[in-house]
Amino acid sequence: MLVNRNYCIILLMPQGFEIIRARIKDDAVVLIDRLMRSKQQEVVLVLPKNSIISADLRSLKILKEEAESVGKILAVSTENNEI
């Protein structure tokens, strides 16, 4: 099922996008830095199931706000059903 969900997200995104794969220990600061360094306007953030950032919904909201503040479109792909 996850593969289908990822596949749909990628189909809906334009060709000029970047996939950022978060590591389990990546926090919001690390991911904001990676997001800001992306040369693409559209970014898909892939979160591992037990990642630190997945456990903190406030950090995800901050990440989204940071993306929007610089005109980036952020999509999130994860196995965590709470997000």
C-alpha distance (Angstrom), angle and dihedral (degrees) to the residues before:
residue distance angle dihedral
M1 . . .
L2 3.82 . .
V3 3.78 90.9 .
N4 3.81 90.1 54.8
R5 3.80 91.7 49.0
N6 3.83 91.8 49.8
Y7 3.77 90.4 45.6
C8 3.81 91.5 53.9
I9 3.79 93.0 49.2
I10 3.78 91.8 51.0
L11 3.79 91.9 47.6
L12 3.79 91.0 54.2
M13 3.80 94.0 48.8
P14 3.82 119.8 84.4
Q15 3.79 118.6 -110.7
G16 3.81 93.6 -99.8
F17 3.80 100.1 73.7
E18 3.78 136.8 115.8
I19 3.79 129.2 -138.8
I20 3.80 114.6 -141.6
R21 3.79 113.3 -165.8
A22 3.80 110.1 -156.8
R23 3.77 120.6 -146.5
I24 3.80 120.1 -131.5
K25 3.82 93.0 -105.6
D26 3.84 96.9 44.4
D27 3.79 111.6 120.4
A28 3.81 129.3 -163.1
V29 3.81 93.6 -87.1
V30 3.81 92.9 55.6
L31 3.81 93.1 45.7
I32 3.81 93.6 46.2
D33 3.80 88.4 53.3
R34 3.79 91.9 50.2
L35 3.80 90.7 46.0
M36 3.81 92.8 50.7
R37 3.82 91.7 48.8
S38 3.80 91.7 53.8
K39 3.78 112.2 109.2
Q40 3.81 91.0 -154.3
Q41 3.80 124.7 87.6
E42 3.82 92.5 -145.5
V43 3.81 117.7 58.5
V44 3.82 130.9 -179.6
L45 3.81 112.0 -155.6
V46 3.81 112.5 -155.8
L47 3.80 111.9 -158.8
P48 3.81 123.9 -163.7
K49 3.79 115.0 -125.2
N50 3.82 96.2 -106.6
S51 3.79 99.9 32.8
I52 3.79 121.2 145.1
I53 3.80 92.1 -124.1
S54 3.83 91.9 53.7
A55 3.79 90.4 58.8
D56 3.82 93.1 55.6
L57 3.79 112.9 60.2
R58 3.82 91.3 -178.7
S59 3.80 89.6 61.7
L60 3.80 90.4 51.2
K61 3.79 89.7 51.7
I62 3.82 90.3 51.0
L63 3.80 89.6 49.1
K64 3.81 90.3 52.6
E65 3.81 91.9 47.9
E66 3.81 91.5 49.7
A67 3.80 90.3 50.8
E68 3.80 91.4 50.4
S69 3.82 92.1 47.2
V70 3.81 90.1 63.6
G71 3.81 95.4 39.1
K72 3.81 98.1 -102.5
I73 3.79 125.5 142.2
L74 3.80 112.0 -136.5
A75 3.81 125.8 -161.3
V76 3.80 121.8 -178.1
S77 3.78 126.5 -148.5
T78 3.80 119.2 -169.7
E79 3.79 143.9 142.0
N80 3.81 89.7 -131.4
N81 3.81 106.2 109.3
E82 3.82 92.7 -161.3
I83 3.81 93.1 69.6
